[in-house]
Amino acid sequence: MMTENPDNALARIRFVLVEPTLSGNIGAVARAMKTMGLSRLELVAPKQRPDAEALARACGADDLLQHAGIHADLPAAIAKCRLVIGTSARRRTLDWENLEPPEAARKLLAEATEGEVALLLGRESSGLTNAELARCQFLVHIPTNPDFSSLNLAAAAQVFAYEIRHCWREDLPEPTRAATHAPSGEEAPRDLATAQELEGLHAHLADTLRDIGFGDPDSSKKLLLRLRHLFNRARPDRVEINILRGILSAAQGRKSGKRPTRPTD
């Protein structure tokens, strides 16, 4: 379990792109990272530095591109990292332990509470070399469809970023976890109907069914019980209760020929 501010752990996880070929892919990876709360992007000898295409593909993650480290070689990019995990499109027959994404996420987060960690993503065409993988403590493999295992760089980054955030949220206190899950601009909590208001609805519904001749609620307790279960599952709010009771009043008025009245209880 994390004992410090969990945001610090996310800030210490760096995604290291080794010799990426296309600047657009760099931007797409930045976007994948930012959507999951990750901010450290490091580039090793990129064929193209972040440019207009990278900014376009970043879709608002410009800050990650602006602050991305650019290194001449891999040792410089991971020099301060206490844990390095390399990604591989296929399982290797090397001596390193092979992880799946959830396991890799847990290890990265656990180590990030103590210091810097890195996830290496290799070249679009050939991935990481054995020499580069030799700098990793673990390898991680996405278990794709063996008949079509091709994942582009940004798609792979999104999988790993999601698993990291999923694991990070599991370690948050419940109120904080709910807050990080809520989308921006979310509506205020619903003003749910009270038990008394629900009972008023059920009584009104029974009266209306009797008035319009739909079954015989007095002898059909099962019907009313099923309707009660339906509204208990729905958990209507006060506005919805008023709408429903207005409909019931209108149905009663049409049946009797009287003008419907608004519910009062």
ZIKA-V376025 format. One record per pair of residues at least 24 apart in sequence whose C-alpha atoms are under 6 Angstrom apart, sorted by the first residue. I is the first residue (numbers start at 1). J is the second residue. Records with the same first field share a line. If there is no record, write none. Layout:
# ZIKA-V376025
I: J + J
This chain:
# ZIKA-V376025
9: 112 + 113
10: 38
12: 112 + 116
13: 117 + 118
14: 40 + 41 + 118
15: 41 + 118 + 119
16: 42 + 43 + 120
17: 43 + 121
18: 44 + 122 + 123
19: 44 + 45 + 46 + 123
20: 46 + 123
21: 47
23: 48 + 50 + 54
24: 53 + 54 + 57
27: 54 + 55 + 57 + 58
28: 57 + 58 + 154
29: 154
30: 58 + 61
31: 58 + 61
32: 158
33: 161
36: 161 + 165
39: 64
41: 68
42: 68 + 69
43: 69 + 70
44: 70 + 71 + 72 + 73 + 74
45: 72
81: 116 + 117
82: 116 + 117
83: 117
84: 117 + 118 + 119 + 136 + 137
85: 119 + 136 + 138 + 139
86: 119 + 120 + 133 + 136 + 139
87: 120 + 121 + 139 + 140
88: 141
96: 138
97: 138
98: 139 + 140
99: 140
100: 140 + 141
102: 163
105: 163 + 164
191: 237
192: 237 + 238
193: 237 + 238
208: 252
